[in-house]
C-alpha cells in the first residue's frame, strides 16, 4: 500500500454513495503549475465525467469565482463569454432542459459567528440568528462554494402498492439483536455533552414543591412483564429492585389492580439511577396509573406517577443530596420528553444525533437544512424506523417488496410520508439514466431477468448468469431501442426507493459533525448499547468552534470528496483520475492556510488545507512509484512551503532529499538534508535518516567538516547472533524457522526461546509498540482524560483531539510532570494496578486489554524501573505521533528479587532484514534513557549442518 493511503482511508471512512461536488471537481479547469494531467506525449488528458449514482446537477459544488451555473444543465462552467455561450449552444441543441429554479434574495442565508460564553467551564450556546446585525460587518464568502445547497431535482415522489416479505439484510442483524435483547434498565446510556451540565444553577427544592408533582415517564422492559395486557387507567406502584444484576438502581413497576403484585416492567435507567436512591434513603413511595394503552405486549407504556407519602417527610431531611437528586430526576424527565415513548434504541439514538447537531451546529446549516433535519422528529415512528433501517444499508436502491421490518407496521404509509418529506425518492421510469438502470436490474433475480428477456422477445440461454443477463439488456436501452424496459422492471419488482440526495448529504454531514471523524457512524451507538464498546468518562468543555462558519465546513467536505475520489481511483487503477485529484489538491492547498483559532492549533485537522495536504502526500508516493521524480519534487516543495508547523515535515524533507538524489542533484539533496535538521518539526526516524544521509553525501570534497552528531549516531548497538533451521529461504517471503520443539515459528518466537534458555533465562513478550502504548495509556489515564477545554467534543472519543500533537504535553505539562515524578519514585506499579482495576475494558487509544495480562504489565513496569519508565513516558507524552511506532520487537525481563529486576529490549532481524531509521532512532533513544538494548540477528544454519 502506498505511504499515506491507510491514513487517508481512515479519514474518508465509509465511502459515500453520492458525492455532490463530483461533476464540478472532474470538469472544472484546474489552475496549476504542474503538468500532471498529461499523457506520454505531454498532451492534456481528456476530462472524463463520471456519472454519479444520483443525478444532482445543482448540488453544493465548488468552483472559482469565475465559474457560473449553467441554467440549462446546471453544471459549473467557466464564466467567460465565449465559453459560456458555446456551452449554452451545445446544451440547447440537445433539446433537453431541466426545470429551472430561482432563489430570491429573501431565501439566501447570512450568518454571523456563534457567540460563546464561559460559565463554570461549561458552554452555553446562544441560538444563531438568521439575520445579520448591522455591526456584524460583511460575511466572508469562500469563492469555491455557494451558500445554499441545491439537491437532485430528479428526486421524484412516486408511490405505489407494496408487497411485504420477510427478508432481512445482513446489516440489520445488529439492530435486530439489540432490539430482541433490549432491557432498558440494564443498558448503558450515552448522554451528549450538549445536555450534560447545560442547566444553569441548582433549583431550590422544598417539600411543598414535591407535593402533588406528577412525573411523566413510561414502562420499559415489557418483555420481562408478568402481565401481557394493560388497560388505560390501570393503577401502578414503584418498587426498588436492588438484586437486579444488570442495574442495582433498577425500579420495578408493579400492578396495583392484581392481588399478586405482578411486575409490569421497569422504569428507564436514566430516571431510576436518581429515583432509586431517593426512594431508598428517604423512604418515599410512588403510585400512579397508565395514561396510554399499549398496542402490543412489548411496547413501552406511558405512565404518570407521584409521591403519595411526601407529607411524612420532615422538612429538615430535605438536605442538599435530596435536592440534587430531585433536580436530576426533573432533568431526566425533561430529556426523555424529546423522544417518543415507543422509540426503539436505534431510533432514539438517531434522534439524539440529529438533536445534538441542531443544538450545537445550527450556525453551519442553512435555514432550509435546519428545518429539513428538524422535520425528522415530527415523522411517525414507522417512517423514522424505516428511514434509519434503509440509511444503514448498502443500497442505493431498495426493493420494497422484499423489505420488511417487524417494528415497521405500515411500510406503505411510511414510504409515502418519507417521500412527501423529501427523505426518500422512488424510481421514476421517465427519468432513469444508465447508472440507475444498472442498479435496478441488479435487484432482479435471475428468473425475473429471464422473464423480462422473454417479454422483450430476446434469446436467453439457461447457462447465462445474472451479470450476462444484465449486460445483454443494457445496450439496447442505452441506444434507445428498448424504451419499455423500465416499465417491465417495475412490473416485476414493484416500487423501488432510495435515500434522497438531500437526506443523504445532510445525514452524512450530521454524522460527521457529531463524531468528528469518518470511522464512526450510527453503529457506534449500537456497540455501546450492546455492551461491546465502553467509552471512558470525561468532561466536554467547549469554548471554541471547530468550524467558524458554513464556508469552512463546506470547503472541508469538498476536500473529503477529493480524498474519496483518489482512493477510489487507486482501487480501480485509474491513473488519470489519481493525477486529476492531485492537481485539484495542489491548486487548492494554500500556504499556512488556517481559519481556526490560533489558541486551538489542533483544529487545523478539520480544515480543507489539511486534507489536501494528505492527498498531495499520497500523490507523492504515487508519483515516486511511477518514477516521476520531477513532479514529486514539485509537490514536496509545495507541501513544505504550505505546512510550516506540521509533524509530517520530517517525512517530506527526507523524500525530497531522496528524490533529488534520484534526479542526479546530490548537492541540492545534501542541502535539503542539512536544512531539514534545522527544522524543529523534523524528528525521530526522519531526523536520524537525514543525519545518516548527510554523513554519506557530505564527504569531501562536498563537505570537509565532520558534523557534531556523527559520533552519536555511529554508536554501536550490541548484536547477538542466533542460528536456526530455516523453513523457507525465498527472497520476498517472511522468514520462518523451526523452534526447539520442532514446530514452525517466526524469528521473534525463535529469539524468545533463545533468551528464555541459553540467552539468560529472560521472560518476555513479542509486542513491538503494543505493550508500551498500553502501559503508557494506563499510567497516564487520568492525565489523558483530564479536564482540558475543546479536546473532548463527543462522548464517543477514545482520546482527546490533541492526542499525538505538541499541544497534548503543553496543555497538561504540570499534571504530566507530576505523574511522571510519581512513576520515577517507584509508584508506577501501584498506578498501573489502580488504573487496570478501575478502567478494564474501557476503550482508550493505544490500550489493548486482551493482548497482555496484568501480571505481564506489572512485571514489565517493575523490572524496567521508575527512572527509565518515566523517561519513556515523557517522550511519548511530548511527541506521541513520532514515537508510537518502531519500538523494539521484544520486551524481556527477569526478577532479581521479589520487588526488583532488570529489563532488556531487543530488535529481532531475520536473514534479509535490516534496521529502519525509526528503529535505529528508538534503540539510540532507549540507550540514552538507560535501557539495555540489543539487536538479535537470526541466521540460518549452514546447509551442511
N, C-alpha and C positions, 0 to 999 in steps of 0.2 A: 504494500500500500504506500502511496506517495506520502512524503512527510507533510503533515498538516491536514491530511484528509480525515483522519479519525476525529480530530478536534472540530473540524467543520461539520462533520456528520452529527456530532453531539449538539452543535449549535443549531443546526436546522431542525433536528428532532424528527418527528413523524412528518413525512412529506405531504404537502397539501395537494389535494386533487385539483384545486383551482388557484391559479396564480393571476391576480387581477392585472399585473403590470407586464405579463409575458410578452404581449404583442408590442408594446412600446419598447421594451428592453431589446427585443430582437430586430426591430425595424428602424429605430431612430439612429441617425448617423452619430458616430462617436468622434468627438474632437480629441485626437490622440496623437502623441508624438511617436508612438510605437507602430511598427508595421506588422502587427501580429496577425491580423486578418488577411493573410495573403497566401497564395499557393506557391509552388516551387518556382514559378516564373515571376513572382512578386506582383501578380495581378490581384486586384481586390476580389475577395471571395463573394459570391452572391449571397444576399441575405435570405435565409430560409425562415419563413413564417410558419412556426409550428402551431397547428390548431390546438386549442385547449379543450379540456373536457366540457367547459362551459363557454358559450359564445358571448363573452362580455366585451362588447366593443367600447362601452363608455364607463369602464371601471376606473378605480383610482389608479391613474397612471402617472408616470414621472417623465418629464421632458424638460428641456431647457426653455428659457423664456421665449425663444424664437419659434417654438412649436405650438401648433394650434390643433384643435379637434375638428376633423372633417365633419360637416353637417350631414353628409350622406352616409358614409360608412362608419363614422365615429372613431376612426383610427387617428393616431397622432402623427402629423406630417409637418415638414419644415414650412414655416410661415412666409417664406419668400414668395413674392407674387408669381414668378414663373413656375415655381414648383407646385404651389397650391393650386394654380389654375390648371396645370397639366393633370394633377391628381383628381380635381373635380371633373374634368372632361372624361377621364377614364372611368370614374365612378358612375357618372350619369349615363355613359354609353352602355353600361351593363344593364341598365333598366331596372335595377333593384334599389330601393330607397327605404331606409329604416324610418320608423315613426320618430318624428322629431320631438324633443322635449326641450324646454327652456326654463331656466330658473330665474325667477325675478330677484330683484335686489333684496327684497324682504326675506327671501329664503336663504340668503347667504349667512354664514355664521362667523361672528367675530368673537375672539376670546381674549380675555385678559389673563394674566398668570394667576394661579391659585394663591390665595392668601393663607399663610401658615402661621400659627401661633403656638407658642410653648406654654404649657400649663402642667406643672408637676410631671414633666418629662413625657407627657402623653399628648399626641397631636389632637387638635380639633380642626376639622376642615370646614371652611365656610363654603357654602354652596356657590359654585361659579355662576355668575350672571351671564346671560346670553348677549346682553348689550354691552357696549363699550362706554366706559366713563370718559368724560372729556379730558380727564387728567391722565388717562392711560397712555396717550400718545399713539403713534402708528403701530400697527401689529406687524411683526416680521413675518415675511412670507418666503417659504422655500421655493425656489424657482422651478423645481422639478415636479412638484406635486400640487394638484388643485386642492382647494379647501374641502369641497364636497365629494363624497364617494357616490358614483353612479353605478348601477348594477345592471345585471343582464336583463335587457328588455324582453328577451325571449323566454323569461320565466313565466310561461302562460299557466293559467289556472284552468284545469280541465279535469273534472271528477266523473267517475263512472261507478258501476257496481263492483263490489269486492267479493271475492270468494275467500273463505277462511280455511287455512290449512295449517296444521301444527308441524311446522318445520323450522326449528330454531337454528340460527347460525352459531358457529363455534364461539364467536366473540361474545355472545350473550351468556355463555356458561358462567362466567364470573359474576354477572349480575344475578342470574338465577340462583347460584349458590348462596349469595348474600341474602337474597330475599327469602329463600327457604329456611335459612338458619337465623333469621333476624329475630333478635330479642333485645329490645332497646335498652333494658336495664342492665344488660351485660356488654353492650357495645361501647367502643371508645368513641367519644365525640370530639370533633375538631371545632374549635372556636376561632373565629377570624380576628386578626389583630385590630381590625377597624372597630369591632364591637368591644373588645376587651379594654377596659379602662377608659372607654369613651364617655362614660357617665360622669357628670360633674359631682360635686361634693356629696357626702353621705347625707341621706334624708333622715331627719329626726323622727323616730317611730315611738308612739305611745300605745298603751293598751287600748285606748279608745279608737285609735286608728285601725287596730286589728279587728275590733268587734264589728261583725257583720260584713267584713270584707270577703268578697267572693273570688275564688281562684278558678279561672277558666283554663282547663287543661284537657287531657284525654288519656284513655287507657290504651296501652300498647302491650305487645307480647300476648295477643289474644290466642295464639295457637296453644299456649300453656293453660288456657282457661278451663275451669271445670264446668262452665255453663256456656253452651253454644249460642243460645238466643238471649237477646237483651231487648227490653221494651223501653219506649220513651217514658221518662219519669221514674225509672227504676231506682230505688234507694241504694246507696252505697256508703261504705266507710273505708278508711285507710288504716293499714296495719304494717308496721315495720317488719322487714324480713332479714334480720342480721345474719342468718345462717346461709344466705344466698352466696354460693361460691363465686358467682360472677361479679357481684357487687354487694358488699356489706351494708351499703346505704339503700338497698332496694326497698321499695314500698309496694306492698300488695294492695290491690283494690278488691274489697270484699263485698259480696252481695248481702244487703240487709233484708231483702224480701224473702230469702230462703232460710229456713231454720237451721241449716247445717253450715252456714257461713262459707259458701263456695267462693273460690278465688276466680275473679273475672279477668285478671291480668295485672299489669304493673303500671306505675307512673313512669313518665320519661326520666331517663337517668339524669339529665341536666337539671331537672327540678328536684328529684329525690335526693341528690347529694347535699342539698341545702335544707330540705324539709325534714329529712330523716333525723339529723342531729337536733333539730328544733323540737320534734316530737319526743325524742328520747330524753333529752336533758330537761325540758320544761313540762313534760307530761301532758302535752296537748293532744287532743283528738279532733279528727276532721270527719265530717259527714257531708253527703251531697246527693246528687241524682244525675241520671243520664239525660243529656239535652238533645241528642240525636240518635235515633235507632240505626244501627249499622246495617249495611246492605248484605254483608256476608259475615260468617262467623270469625273471620280472621282480620276484618277491618278494624282500624283504630276507632275508638268510641269517644266522642266529645262529652265531657262531664263538667259539672260545676261543683266545687266543694268549699266549705267554710269551717272555721274552727268553732266547735259547739261548747267548749268549756273555757273560753277566754276569760270569763268573769272570775274563775278560780285562781287566775294568775295574779300574784302580787305585783303592783307597780314597781316595787323595789327590785324585783327579779329581772326587770327589763334592762339588763346590763348591755354593755357595748356589743358583746358577742351576739346577744339576741337580736339587737337592732341590725347588725351587719347581716345576719342570716336572713332576716325578713326582707331586707333590701335586696339581697341576692336572689331571693325567691321571686320578688316582683320583677327583677331584671330577666330572670329565666322565663317567666310567664310572657313578658313582652317580646322576648326574642322568638318564642315559639309561635307568636301570632303572625309572623312573617310567612309561615308555611301552612299549607292546607292540612287539616288533621289526617287526611288519608294519604299524605305524601309518603312514598317509599323512600328508602335510603338514598338511592341514586338520584331520585327526583329532588329530594331535599338538598343533596349536595350540589346539584346543578343550579338550583335556585339560589343557594348560598353564594356560589361563584359569581353568578350574574349580579346579585345584590351587592357584593363587595366591590365589584368593578364599577357599578353605577355610583356607589358612595365615594370611592377613592379616586376614580379616574374619569369622572364625567367631563372634566375640562378638556380631555383629549378626544372626546367624541362629539360629533355634531348633534344638534337637537333631534334630527331625524333618527340618528343611530341610538341616542339615549331612549327615545320613545320606542323604537323597534325592540330593544332589549327589555324595556320595562313592560311591554305588552305580553311577554312570555309568562309572567306571573299571573296574568288575568286569563290565560287559556285554561281549558278544562284539564282535569287530571289525565284523562285519556290522551289528549293532544300533547301534553308535556311529556308523558311517558313514551309515546310513540316517537316523538322527535328525538329524544335523548337516545333511545334504542337505535334509531337509524343513523344518528350522527356518529355513534361509536362503532358502526360497522364500516366495512371497506367501501362498498358502493362502486361507482357513484349512483347507479340506478338500482332500484329495488322493485321486485315483482310482488305486488301486494297480495296476489292470490296465494302466494307461498310464504307470506309473512304474517305470523300470528303470535301474540303475546297474551298470556293469561291475565295479566294485570290491565290490559287494554280491552275494555268491554265492548266498545263500538269503534272499530277501526275505520269504518266508512265515514262516520261523522268526524273523527279525529283528523283524517286526511282533508276533509272539506274545510274544517276550521283552520288547520295549519296552512292550507293553500290560500285562504282568504287573508290570513295574517302575513303572508309572504315568506313563511318558513319552508314550505315545500312547493315544488312545481311538478306538474305532470308532463308526461311525454306527449308532445304535440306533433301529430303526423304532418302538419302543414309547415313545420319549421324545424325539421330534423336534418342535421348535417351528417357527414360521413362518420365522424367520431361517435356521435350519438347512436348511429345505426350499428356500428361495430359492437358497442357496449350492450345495446338492446338485444341484438342477435345472440350474444353470448349468454343471455338469460334463458334462452330457449333450450329445451332438452334435445337430444339427438332425434328422437321420434317426432317432436314438434317441428324441427327443422326439415325433416324429410317430408312431413305433411305440407309444409309451406312450399317446398320444391315441387311436390306433385300438383299443388294448386296452381303453380306457375307453369306447369307442364314442362318441367326441366328433368333431365335424366339424373337419376340418383342411385348409385350402386350401393349395395348393402355393406360394402367394405369401407365406405367413406367415413372418415372420422369427423368430429364436430368442427375442428378447425378447417377441414376441407369444405364442409358444407357452408360454413360462414364465408369462406373465401370465394366460393362459387356464386353466392348471392350478391356480394358487394359490387363487383364490376358493372353488372347491368344497371344497378341503382345509381352508381356514380355517373354513368353515361346517360341517365335519364330514360333508360329503356324499360325500367321496372318500377313505375310510379306507384302501383298498388301495394308494394311491399310493406310499407309502414302499417297500412290498414290491416293487412293479413296478419302481421305480427301481433297487433293489439287484439285482433280477434282470437288469437291463440292463447295469449298470456294475460289478457285483461289490462287493468290500469297499472302503469309503472310511474314511480315517483322518484325524485332525488331531492337532496337538500338544495335549497335555492342558493345562488351565488352570494346573495346579500347575507343570508343567515350564516353560510359557511365562513365568509370573511369576518363577520362580526364575532361569531363564537370563537373562531381561532384567535382573534385579537383579544377577546376576553380571557381566554386561557393563557395567552402569552403575558398579559398584564398581571394576571393573578399569580402565576407560578414563576414568571420572570426567567424562564428557560424553555428549551424545546424538548427536553427529555421527560417532562411530567405532563400529564393531562388528567382528564376526569378519573382515570383508573387509579390515580393516587388516593382519592377518597376511598375507593373500594378496598384498596390494600390496607388502609388504616382501619376501616370498619370491620374487616375480617380478621384483624389482628396480625396480619402478615408483616406489616411495617409499623414501627412505633417511632415517632419523631421526638426529638429532645424538647425539653421545656426551656423557653427563653422569653424575653420581653421584646415586643416590637415597638421601638421608639422611633417615630418617623418625624423628621424635621425638615427634610428636603425632598423635592420631587425628582424622580429619575428623569422623566421627560418633562422639560419645561413647558412645551406647548405641543399642539397637534402636529405641527410640521416636523418636529423631532421624531415623533412616533412614526409618521408615515415614511420618512426617509429611512428609518431603522427597518421598517417592514419591507421596504423595497430592496434594501441591501440583503435581507434574508432570502428574498426571492432569487437574487443573483447567486447566492450561495447554493440554493437548491438546484438551480439550473446547471451550475458547473458540476455539482455532484451527480446529477442525472446524466449529464454528458459524459462524464468519466465512466459511468456504468455502461453506457451504450457505445463507448469508444468513439464518440463523435468529437474529433479533434477540432473541427471548425467551430463547434459550439463552445468548447472549452476556451479557445482563443477569443471568441466573441465576449464571453463573460469576463475574461481577464482584461480585455480592452475597456469594457464598461467600468469595471472596478478601478482601473488605472485612471480613467477620466474623471472619476468622482471622489477619489480619496484626496483630501486636502491637507496641506501642511499644518500640523498642530491644530487640527480641527477639533474643537471641544465646545459643546453647548451646555455642559452641565456645570454645576457649581465647583469652583476651584477647591472648596473645602471638602468635597467628596470626590477625590480623584478616581476611585474605583467605579464610579458611574460611567466612566468612559467605555466600559464594556458594553454599554447599551446605546452606543452611537453607531450611525451608519459607517463612519470612517473606520471604526474598529473592525467591523465585519468585512469591509472592502479590503482592509489590510490582510485579513485571513485569506480572502480569495486570492490576493496577489501573492501571498506566501505560498499557497498551494500552486499557483501558476508558475512560480519559480521552480518548484520541484518538477512540474510537468515539462517546462522548457529545458531543464537540465537533462531530463530523461530523453528528450528529443534532440539533445546535443545542440540546442540553440542558445549557446552561452552568451552571445551578444545581447539578445533580448532579456535573458535572465539578469545580466549585469545592470541593464537599464532599470528593470523592476526593483532590484535590490537597492540601487541608489535612491530610487524614489521612496521606497519604504523607509530607508534610514533618514531621509530628509523630512518625511511627513510624520514620523512617530518618534519624537525625542525621548520622552520618559516611557520606555517600554521594555519589558523583560525579554522580548524576543530579539532585541538588537544584537545580542551576542551571536545568535544563530545566523542572522542576516549578514553580520560583518564577516563571520567565518566563511559563509558561502560566497560572498563577494570576493574575498581573497582567493578562494579556491578557483572560482570561475575565471578570474583574471589570469591566474596561472595557466588554466586550460587554454586561454586565448593567446598565450605567449607573452604576457606582460609581468614578468617576475618582479621588476622594480616597483610597479604600481601595487602588485599583490602584497609585497612586503610593507609598503607604506600604509596600506589599508589595515594590515595586521597590527602595525605599531600604533596607529591612531586608535585602533579598537581598544587597546589596553588602557588608554586614557579615558575611555567611556565608563562611567560608574555603573551603567546597566549591562555591561559585559561581565558575566560572572560564571562561576563553576566550570563545567566542562568546556564551554565555549572559550573561556579565558585561557584554560590550560591548552586547548588546541591552538589558539593564536600564539601563545608563548612558544610552543614547540615549532610552529611554522616560522616564527622569527628566527629561532636558532638554526633552522635548516636553510632558510633563504638568506639569512643575514650573515653569511660567511664572507670573508674577504674575497674579492675587493669591494663587495657591496657595502659591508659594514666591518669596521676594524675593531670596534669596541664591543666587548662581551657584555650582554645585558645583565643587570643586577639580579634577575630572577633565575639565571642559568643554573646555579648550584642547587637552588631549591627544587626545581622540577626534575633535576637529574639524580635526585636521591634514589638510592637503591631500595627496592622493596623486597623483603625476604621471599625467596621462592622455594617451594617444596615440590619434588618430582615423584609422582606415583605411577607405577606401571599397572596396567590391567589388560585383560583379554578382550580385545575388541569384537563386537558383534558385526559391525559394518565398517568399512574403510572408504566408502564412496564419498567423493567431494560433493558438497552441497547438501548432505543429509546430516541431521543431528547425530552426534556421536553416541553410540550405545555400547555398553560393556557388560560382561558377566561379573556379578558380585561374588562375594566369598561363598555364598550358599549355592551358587550356580544359576541363580535367577538373573534375568536381564535387568539392568538398571542404568540410570543416567550417570553422567560424570559427577554430578553433585552427590548422588547417593553413594557412589563409589568412594568419594572423598570423605563422606561422613563415616563410612565403615573404617577407612584408614585411620581417621583421627580418634575414633572410638577404641581402636585396638592399638596397634603399634605406634600410632601417632601421638599417644599420650593420655589415653583414657578420657577424652573430652566427650561431653554430651552436647547436643545442639540440634538445630533445625535448619532446613533449607528454606529460606523465606525471601531473600533479596530485600526489597524495601518493605515488605508487608509487615513484619514483626515490629520494625522501627516506627512505622506510621501508627500502628496500633498502640504501642507504648506511649508515643507522643500524645495521641488523642486522649488516652486515659489519664496520663499525668497532667495534661493541660486542659482537661474537660471544663472546669469551672471558668477558666480564662477564655476558652473558645466561645462559650455561651454566656459570657458576661454581658451586662447592660451597656451597650455602645450604640449611639444613635445611628440610624439609617442602614445598619448591616443586616438586620432581620426585618423582612417586609411581609412574610407569609409564614404560616405555621407548618409549612412543608419543606423547610430547609434542613439540611444536614450539616451546614457550616455557614458562618457569616459570609456576606457578599465580598468582603475584603480578604477572605482567607486565601493565602497564596500571593498576596501583594505586600508591598512595603508598609502600607497603611496598617496592616494587622498588628505588627510589632509597635509601630509608632503610637497608635491609639491606645495601646494597652501596656505600655512599657513598664509602668510601675507594678502592675499586677503580675506581669510575666516575670520580671526580675525577682519579685517576692516569692513566687512559686519556685523559681529556679534555685533560690537560696535554700529553700526547704529541701529540695532534691539534693543539692550539693551537701547539705548537712546530714544526709542519710535517711531522710523521711520518704524517699521515693517508693519503697515497697508498701509502706502504710497508705500513701496516697493512691497507689495502684489498686490495692485491695478495696479501699473505700469506694473508689470510682467504679470498679468492676461490679461490686455488690449493689451499688445504687443505680447503675445505668445499664446493666446487662441486657442485651437485646435491642437497645435503642440505637437507631441509625445515626452514625456520625462519620463524616468524611475521613477516610483512611483507616477506620477501625473495622477489623474483621473479627467478629465474635466467635466464629466457628473454626477458624484455621488453627488457633493457638489456645491452649488451655491456660487457666490462671496460674497453674503450677509452673508452666514453662515461662510465662511472663515474669513471675516473681523471681525465678532462678536467674533469668537474664538481667533484671534490674539489680538484684543483689550482687551478682558477680561482676557486673560492669563497674559498679561503684558510683557514689554520688557525684564526684567532680566530673568524670567522663560523661555520665548521663546528662548532667546539667549543661555541659558544653555542647553536646549533640543537640539537645532540645533547643538551645539558644539559636543555633544555626537554622534549625527548621522553623522556628518562630520568626526569625528575621527574613528568611528567603525560602519559604516552603516550596515555591514553584521550581527553583533551581536545584534544590537538594532532595526532592522527594523521589528521585529515581536514580538508578546507577549504584545503589548501595551493594556491598559485597554479598555474595550468594549465601554464605554460611555464617551463622552466629553460633559460636561454641562457648561452652562454659564448663567449669569444674569447681567444686567446693573444696576449700582448704579446711574449713571448719563449718559449724552449723550456720553461722551468720556471715561468712565471708568467703570469697572465692576470686577467681580470675576469669576473664573472657578473652576471646580471640575472634577476629573477623577475617574470613578467608574468601577470596575471589577465586573461583574454580574455572579453569580453562581447559578445553579439550584439545586434541592434537592440531586442529586447524583454526583455533580461536585466538584472538588477541584482545588486549585491553582496549576499551573505548576511552576517549578522553574524559568522559564523565566518570567512568570507573576509576581511572587514574587520579582524577581530582579528588574523589571520595577517599581513596586509600591514603593520599598525602594529607588530607584534612584530618582523617582519623588518627594518623600518626601524630599530627600536631596537637590533637586533643588528648593524647596519652594512651590510645588504644594499641593493642598488639595486633598487627595486620600481617597477612601472608597472601601470596599467590600460589595456589596449588595447581600444578600443570599435570594433567593426566596424559600419559603417553602409552601407546600400545606396546605390548611385549614384542620382541623380535620374532619373526615367523619361525625361526629355528627353535625358539623356546616352546 
